[in-house]
Amino acid sequence: MTDQSAAGDHTVRPSAKLKVRLRAATEREASTLADLHRAAFGAISWDAASMGKMLSIPGTEAMLALCGEGGEQKMPCGMVMGRLLGTDGEILTLAVPPAFRRRGIGSRLLSSLMAGMAMQGAERIFLEVAADNAAAIALYERLRFEIMGKRPKYYASGRDDPVDALLMVHQFNCGCGG
């Protein structure tokens, strides 16, 4: 049994030990980022034009996870996008398709982006997450994000019942970027 990747042109065995490589993504890869986002979020995902537009905004960056077995990591298997405005960072989106979840890919992507933001002077990083997304909330809490508020019925598009957004923040409080 195999699962198709977000791009649909590679397969991965669910039990396979994947090797993951992270790298910066560019505007030219907006369609790859959109494919990953669609595989993770379905009808409520961002399209390639939206990805490209976000990446064209100064201070915005994205990272791409590439997976594979053995020595070749070429299969897109996750992405994260964020932006830095002064000393505030914001995670705009994190997407790992279901076939690649529970393998540490989301954690690695998010940790890498956060480290880059800290090195550029971020004092805190914000994000929003659907209140019904227990797996994502647990990931963020493991990375020392704390709930600081909520936006009632924020996630409404493509849903029968709107869901609250939890606002979370990670404080870099040691003065050392960590």
C-alpha positions in Angstrom: 0.0 0.0 0.0 1.3 3.4 -0.9 0.2 7.0 -0.6 0.7 9.7 -3.3 2.7 12.8 -2.5 1.1 16.2 -2.8 2.5 16.5 -6.3 1.0 13.2 -7.1 4.0 11.9 -9.0 5.8 10.0 -6.2 4.7 7.3 -3.8 5.8 6.5 -0.3 5.2 3.4 1.8 3.5 4.4 5.1 6.1 2.4 7.1 9.1 3.8 5.1 11.8 5.5 7.1 11.9 8.9 5.3 14.8 11.2 5.3 13.8 14.9 5.3 15.7 17.9 3.9 14.6 21.5 4.5 15.3 24.4 2.3 14.0 27.9 1.5 11.2 28.0 -1.1 10.9 30.7 -3.7 8.1 32.5 -5.5 8.8 30.2 -8.5 7.6 27.3 -6.3 4.2 28.8 -5.5 2.4 26.0 -7.3 4.3 23.3 -5.3 3.5 25.1 -2.1 -0.2 25.3 -3.2 -0.2 21.6 -4.0 1.0 20.8 -0.5 -1.5 23.2 1.1 -4.4 21.6 -0.9 -3.3 18.1 0.1 -3.3 19.3 3.8 -6.4 21.5 3.8 -8.6 20.5 0.9 -11.2 23.1 -0.3 -10.0 25.7 2.2 -6.4 25.8 0.9 -4.5 28.7 -0.7 -3.9 28.6 -4.4 -0.7 29.3 -6.3 -1.5 32.9 -7.0 -2.0 33.5 -3.2 1.2 31.7 -2.3 3.2 33.8 -4.9 1.6 37.0 -3.7 2.4 36.3 -0.1 6.0 35.5 -1.0 6.4 38.7 -2.9 5.8 40.7 0.3 9.0 41.9 2.0 9.8 40.0 5.2 7.8 36.9 4.1 9.6 33.6 3.6 8.7 29.9 3.1 10.4 26.7 3.7 9.9 23.4 1.9 10.4 19.9 3.3 11.6 17.4 0.7 11.4 13.7 1.6 12.8 10.5 0.2 14.3 7.2 1.1 18.1 6.7 0.9 20.1 9.5 -0.4 17.6 11.4 -2.4 15.1 13.8 -0.8 13.1 15.2 -3.8 9.5 14.6 -2.9 7.7 17.7 -1.5 6.2 16.7 1.8 5.5 19.9 3.8 5.8 23.6 3.9 5.7 26.6 6.3 5.3 30.3 5.5 5.9 33.2 7.9 6.8 36.8 8.0 8.8 39.1 10.2 7.6 42.6 10.9 10.1 44.4 13.2 10.4 42.2 16.3 7.2 40.3 15.7 7.1 37.1 13.6 3.9 35.5 12.3 3.4 32.0 11.1 1.1 32.3 8.2 0.6 28.7 7.4 2.0 25.2 8.1 1.0 22.4 5.8 1.9 18.7 5.9 -0.2 16.3 3.9 -1.9 13.5 5.8 0.5 10.8 4.3 3.5 12.6 5.9 2.1 13.5 9.3 3.3 12.2 12.7 6.9 12.0 11.3 8.2 15.2 12.8 8.1 17.2 9.5 5.9 19.9 10.8 8.0 20.4 13.9 11.2 20.6 11.9 9.7 23.1 9.5 8.3 25.3 12.2 11.4 25.1 14.4 13.7 26.0 11.5 11.5 29.0 10.5 11.3 30.2 14.2 15.1 29.9 14.5 15.6 32.0 11.4 13.2 34.7 12.7 15.0 34.7 16.1 18.3 35.3 14.4 16.8 38.2 12.5 15.6 39.8 15.8 12.2 38.3 16.5 11.1 38.7 20.1 7.9 36.9 19.7 6.0 34.9 17.1 2.3 34.8 16.7 0.0 32.3 14.9 -3.7 31.4 14.6 -5.0 27.8 14.7 -8.5 26.3 14.5 -9.7 25.5 18.0 -10.7 22.0 16.8 -7.2 21.1 15.4 -5.9 19.2 18.5 -2.8 17.9 16.7 -1.7 21.3 15.6 -2.4 22.8 19.0 -0.3 20.1 20.7 2.6 20.7 18.2 2.5 24.4 19.0 2.4 23.8 22.7 5.4 21.5 22.5 7.3 24.4 20.8 6.3 26.7 23.7 3.5 28.6 22.1 0.8 29.7 24.6 -2.8 30.6 24.0 -3.4 34.3 24.4 -6.9 34.7 23.1 -9.4 33.7 20.5 -11.3 35.0 17.5 -14.9 33.6 17.6 -16.1 31.8 14.4 -13.0 32.9 12.5 -12.7 29.9 10.3 -16.0 29.9 8.4 -15.1 29.5 4.7 -15.8 26.0 3.5 -17.2 24.8 6.8 -20.7 24.0 7.8 -20.1 25.2 11.4 -17.6 28.1 11.9 -14.7 27.4 14.2 -13.0 29.7 16.6 -9.3 30.6 16.0 -7.0 30.4 18.9 -4.3 33.1 19.0 -1.0 31.7 20.2 2.3 33.4 20.9 5.9 32.2 21.5 8.1 34.6 23.4 11.8 34.6 23.0 12.5 35.8 26.5 16.1 35.0 27.1 17.6 37.7 24.9 19.5 35.0 23.1 17.1 34.3 20.2 15.9 31.0 21.8 
